[in-house]
Amino acid sequence: MAVATGLGLSLAACGSDDSGSGGDEGKGTVTLGIIPSWTDGLSTALLWENVLEEKGYDVEIEELSEAGPLYEGLAGGDIDVYPSAWPEVTHKAYMEKHGDDLEDLGSYYDNAKLTLAVPEYSELKSIEDLVGKSGDYDGTIVGIEQGAGLTAAVQDKVIPEYKLAEDGWELQTSSTNAMTTALSNAVEAKEDIVVTLWRPFWANAEFGMRDLEDPKGALGEAETLNEVANKDFSGEFPEVAEMMGKAKLDDEQYGALEKGVVDAGDDEDAQKEAVATWIKENQDWVDGLGA
């Protein structure tokens, strides 16, 4: 799946007359914005694509590479909904910047958090344990995208509060895919590595990760994952807004959904089939949306 570098010029207008693929006709087009390497957004977008198309909506998934342009697209109305936003901590700055042009439809997951993490075989237990160990890790914390809220939290809070720079540590920004590749290679070789991670995220279970304790609270408290929309969305799509407001996923449901999508790799048909299988196994969840 290619990562878009901009919003593009071909987004369908909200409330168009195009027919959906199932159920009622002519309900319009809902555009979902995601960063595809962040699999919480990818998984939930594919879930809503399936659910909404069955209800008679057209759904477009717009891919961007950074959170900043995604929120700008939301605020400007080019994107209708970010289906897996982190509004309380990780994306707080974007919410504050664009808040007047956004609508929070509610949370679907209630225990999300940012972490620094190591494989379970590591001797490290706390962020404090990094002090004095930079030489064993080339002084590198392997990170993700420069524009990510997690990146800002590590650069602006974790490193200063734990005085890691004085010990020779620095955050290496790259991409989510590059980080997970480096993590996979290290785990396969049983090498030490420190990475920026978050929960929920498939890599925690896949690679057997341990969150480093954060006694100074530099990474903040647990937060919710929410559907955040353009401010006009509920007025244009009240049925969809109501459904999203009712949606809740527990750890088991979320884990099964994300694992199915991740295991499908980059095959879009296989990803959609994984979501369809999840829905068959969780039909009560769909029915509970009430629309």
C-alpha positions as CSV (number, residue, x, y, z in Angstrom):
1,M,0.0,0.0,0.0
2,A,1.6,3.3,-1.1
3,V,1.9,6.2,1.4
4,A,0.5,9.4,-0.1
5,T,2.6,12.5,0.2
6,G,-0.2,15.0,0.1
7,L,-4.0,15.3,0.2
8,G,-4.4,15.1,-3.6
9,L,-7.0,16.8,-5.7
10,S,-9.4,14.0,-6.4
11,L,-11.2,13.6,-3.1
12,A,-14.9,13.1,-3.6
13,A,-17.1,15.8,-2.1
14,C,-18.9,14.9,1.1
15,G,-22.6,14.3,0.6
16,S,-22.2,13.3,-3.1
17,D,-24.9,11.4,-5.0
18,D,-22.7,8.3,-5.6
19,S,-24.4,5.1,-4.7
20,G,-22.9,2.8,-2.0
21,S,-22.0,-0.8,-2.6
22,G,-24.7,-2.4,-0.4
23,G,-27.9,-1.6,1.6
24,D,-29.5,1.8,0.9
25,E,-28.4,3.9,-2.1
26,G,-27.1,7.5,-2.4
27,K,-25.9,8.1,1.1
28,G,-22.7,9.9,-0.1
29,T,-19.0,9.5,0.3
30,V,-17.2,9.3,3.6
31,T,-13.4,10.0,3.4
32,L,-11.3,8.4,6.1
33,G,-7.8,9.6,6.7
34,I,-5.0,7.3,7.9
35,I,-1.3,6.9,8.2
36,P,-1.1,3.3,6.8
37,S,2.0,2.3,8.7
38,W,0.1,3.0,12.0
39,T,-2.0,-0.1,11.9
40,D,-4.6,1.0,14.5
41,G,-5.8,3.6,11.9
42,L,-5.5,1.2,9.0
43,S,-7.4,-1.6,10.8
44,T,-10.2,0.6,12.0
45,A,-10.5,2.4,8.6
46,L,-10.9,-1.0,6.8
47,L,-13.5,-2.0,9.5
48,W,-15.5,1.2,8.9
49,E,-15.1,0.8,5.1
50,N,-16.8,-2.6,5.3
51,V,-19.5,-1.5,7.8
52,L,-20.4,1.7,6.0
53,E,-20.4,0.3,2.5
54,E,-22.9,-2.3,3.7
55,K,-25.0,0.6,4.9
56,G,-25.0,2.3,1.5
57,Y,-22.1,4.7,1.7
58,D,-19.2,5.1,-0.5
59,V,-15.9,5.1,1.4
60,E,-12.6,6.5,0.3
61,I,-9.4,5.9,2.4
62,E,-6.9,8.7,2.0
63,E,-3.3,7.8,3.0
64,L,-0.9,10.4,4.4
65,S,2.6,10.0,5.8
66,E,2.4,12.4,8.8
67,A,-0.1,13.4,11.4
68,G,0.2,17.1,10.7
69,P,-1.2,17.0,7.2
70,L,-3.9,14.5,8.3
71,Y,-5.2,17.0,10.9
72,E,-5.0,19.8,8.4
73,G,-7.1,17.7,6.0
74,L,-9.6,17.1,8.7
75,A,-9.8,20.8,9.7
76,G,-10.1,21.8,6.0
77,G,-12.8,19.3,5.2
78,D,-10.8,17.3,2.6
79,I,-11.0,14.4,5.1
80,D,-14.1,13.6,7.0
81,V,-12.9,11.3,9.8
82,Y,-9.6,10.1,11.3
83,P,-10.9,6.8,12.7
84,S,-8.1,6.3,15.2
85,A,-6.9,9.6,16.6
86,W,-4.9,10.0,19.9
87,P,-6.4,13.3,21.0
88,E,-5.6,13.5,24.7
89,V,-1.8,13.2,24.8
90,T,-0.1,12.1,21.6
91,H,-2.0,14.4,19.2
92,K,-2.9,17.0,21.8
93,A,-1.0,19.7,20.0
94,Y,-2.9,19.1,16.7
95,M,-6.2,19.1,18.6
96,E,-5.3,22.4,20.2
97,K,-4.3,23.9,16.9
98,H,-7.3,22.8,14.9
99,G,-9.9,22.2,17.7
100,D,-12.4,24.7,16.5
101,D,-12.6,22.9,13.1
102,L,-12.8,19.4,14.6
103,E,-15.5,17.2,16.2
104,D,-14.6,14.4,18.6
105,L,-17.1,11.6,18.0
106,G,-16.0,9.6,21.0
107,S,-13.5,6.9,22.0
108,Y,-13.5,3.3,20.8
109,Y,-10.5,2.1,22.9
110,D,-9.7,3.3,26.4
111,N,-6.2,2.2,27.4
112,A,-3.8,3.5,24.7
113,K,-0.3,4.6,25.8
114,L,3.1,5.6,24.5
115,T,6.2,3.6,25.5
116,L,9.9,3.0,25.3
117,A,10.2,-0.7,25.0
118,V,12.8,-3.5,24.8
119,P,12.6,-7.2,24.0
120,E,11.7,-9.4,27.0
121,Y,15.2,-10.9,27.0
122,S,16.7,-7.4,27.8
123,E,18.0,-6.7,31.3
124,L,16.5,-3.2,31.2
125,K,13.4,-2.6,33.3
126,S,13.1,1.2,33.5
127,I,13.9,4.3,31.4
128,E,16.3,5.1,34.3
129,D,18.3,2.0,33.5
130,L,19.3,3.6,30.2
131,V,21.7,5.9,32.0
132,G,25.2,4.5,31.7
133,K,24.2,2.1,29.0
134,S,24.5,4.2,25.8
135,G,27.7,2.5,24.8
136,D,25.9,-0.9,24.7
137,Y,23.3,0.5,22.3
138,D,25.3,2.8,20.1
139,G,23.5,5.6,22.0
140,T,20.4,5.0,19.8
141,I,16.8,4.9,20.6
142,V,15.1,3.7,17.4
143,G,12.1,5.8,16.6
144,I,9.4,6.4,14.0
145,E,8.3,9.4,12.0
146,Q,9.7,12.9,12.8
147,G,6.2,14.4,12.9
148,A,4.7,11.7,15.3
149,G,3.5,12.8,18.7
150,L,5.5,9.9,20.2
151,T,8.6,11.4,18.6
152,A,8.0,14.8,20.2
153,A,7.3,13.2,23.6
154,V,10.6,11.4,23.6
155,Q,12.6,14.3,22.2
156,D,11.0,17.0,24.3
157,K,10.3,15.2,27.6
158,V,11.9,11.8,28.0
159,I,15.4,12.6,26.9
160,P,15.6,15.9,29.0
161,E,13.9,14.6,32.1
162,Y,16.0,11.5,32.3
163,K,19.1,13.4,31.2
164,L,19.8,10.9,28.5
165,A,21.5,13.3,26.1
166,E,24.2,13.9,28.7
167,D,24.8,10.1,28.7
168,G,25.2,10.0,24.9
169,W,21.7,8.9,23.9
170,E,19.8,10.3,20.9
171,L,16.5,9.5,19.2
172,Q,16.9,8.2,15.7
173,T,13.8,9.1,13.7
174,S,12.9,7.1,10.6
175,S,9.5,5.5,9.9
176,T,7.3,3.0,11.6
177,N,8.2,0.4,9.0
178,A,11.9,1.0,9.4
179,M,11.6,0.8,13.2
180,T,9.8,-2.5,13.1
181,T,12.3,-3.9,10.6
182,A,15.1,-3.0,12.9
183,L,13.3,-4.5,15.8
184,S,12.6,-7.7,13.9
185,N,16.2,-8.1,12.9
186,A,17.4,-7.4,16.5
187,V,15.0,-9.9,18.0
188,E,15.9,-12.6,15.5
189,A,19.6,-12.1,16.4
190,K,18.8,-11.7,20.1
191,E,20.5,-8.4,20.1
192,D,19.8,-5.5,22.5
193,I,17.6,-2.7,21.1
194,V,15.5,0.2,22.5
195,V,12.6,1.4,20.4
196,T,9.7,3.8,20.7
197,L,6.4,1.9,20.8
198,W,2.8,2.3,21.8
199,R,-0.2,0.2,22.9
200,P,-2.2,-1.1,21.2
201,F,0.2,-2.2,18.5
202,W,0.8,-5.6,16.9
203,A,4.6,-5.5,17.4
204,N,4.2,-5.8,21.2
205,A,2.9,-9.4,21.0
206,E,4.8,-10.3,17.8
207,F,8.2,-9.6,19.2
208,G,7.6,-10.1,22.9
209,M,8.2,-6.6,24.1
210,R,8.5,-5.1,27.6
211,D,7.5,-1.5,28.3
212,L,10.2,0.3,30.3
213,E,8.9,1.8,33.5
214,D,8.5,5.5,33.3
215,P,8.7,6.7,37.0
216,K,8.9,10.4,36.0
217,G,5.8,10.1,33.9
218,A,7.5,11.7,30.9
219,L,5.4,9.8,28.4
220,G,2.1,10.8,30.0
221,E,-0.8,8.8,31.2
222,A,-2.9,6.2,29.2
223,E,-5.3,7.8,26.8
224,T,-8.2,6.9,24.5
225,L,-8.3,6.3,20.8
226,N,-11.1,8.3,19.2
227,E,-12.8,9.0,16.0
228,V,-12.2,12.6,15.2
229,A,-14.1,14.3,12.4
230,N,-14.4,17.6,10.6
231,K,-16.7,19.9,12.6
232,D,-19.5,19.6,10.0
233,F,-19.5,15.8,9.9
234,S,-22.4,15.1,12.3
235,G,-24.6,17.5,10.4
236,E,-23.8,15.9,7.1
237,F,-23.6,12.2,8.2
238,P,-25.6,11.9,11.5
239,E,-26.1,8.1,11.1
240,V,-22.4,7.5,10.7
241,A,-21.5,9.9,13.6
242,E,-24.0,8.0,15.9
243,M,-22.5,4.6,14.9
244,M,-18.9,5.8,15.5
245,G,-20.0,7.3,18.9
246,K,-21.3,3.8,19.9
247,A,-18.3,1.8,18.8
248,K,-16.1,0.2,21.5
249,L,-13.4,-2.4,21.1
250,D,-11.9,-4.3,24.0
251,D,-8.4,-5.7,23.9
252,E,-9.4,-9.1,22.5
253,Q,-11.5,-7.6,19.8
254,Y,-9.0,-5.0,18.8
255,G,-6.1,-7.5,18.9
256,A,-7.9,-9.9,16.6
257,L,-8.8,-7.2,14.2
258,E,-5.3,-5.7,13.9
259,K,-3.6,-9.1,13.8
260,G,-5.7,-10.1,10.8
261,V,-4.9,-7.0,8.9
262,V,-1.2,-7.1,9.7
263,D,-0.9,-10.8,8.9
264,A,-2.4,-10.0,5.4
265,G,0.7,-7.9,4.6
266,D,0.4,-5.3,1.9
267,D,-2.3,-7.3,-0.1
268,E,-5.3,-5.1,0.0
269,D,-7.7,-7.9,-0.9
270,A,-6.3,-10.1,1.8
271,Q,-6.6,-7.2,4.3
272,K,-10.3,-6.7,3.4
273,E,-10.9,-10.4,3.6
274,A,-9.4,-10.4,7.1
275,V,-11.8,-7.7,8.2
276,A,-14.8,-9.5,6.6
277,T,-13.8,-12.6,8.6
278,W,-13.5,-10.5,11.8
279,I,-17.0,-9.1,11.2
280,K,-18.5,-12.6,10.7
281,E,-17.0,-13.6,14.1
282,N,-18.1,-10.4,15.8
283,Q,-21.5,-9.8,14.2
284,D,-22.9,-8.8,17.6
285,W,-20.5,-5.9,17.6
286,V,-21.8,-4.6,14.3
287,D,-25.4,-5.1,15.3
288,G,-24.7,-3.1,18.5
289,L,-23.9,0.0,16.5
290,G,-27.6,0.3,16.1
291,A,-27.9,1.9,12.8
